[in-house]
């Protein structure tokens, strides 16, 4: 049976030294899965500022395309495309006119 000190020592040894926050871990995971370690800081910034679901959708798109040679470039293109689609969707909901109620004046 292990002592508590041994268990804690193993936990600290397994921790990635680059990650202090969760978004850093996600950004590092993105960089590793895309094979673009050189641009790790970009993916960390995206993980911090962008919507997580949007990034996961783009990552799923990249994983589904087996012939992608530049996965990082394709990922950024897909993120841009998804952001534009969500912005269009928001504008469509804002511009939709609300039906006006027929107000009768009562005297």
Secondary structure by P-SEA (a helix, b strand, c coil): cccaaaaaaaaaaacccccccaaaaaaaaaaaaaccccaaaaaaaaaacccaaaaaaaaaaaaaccccccaaaaaaaaaaaaaaaaaaaaaaaaacccccccccccc
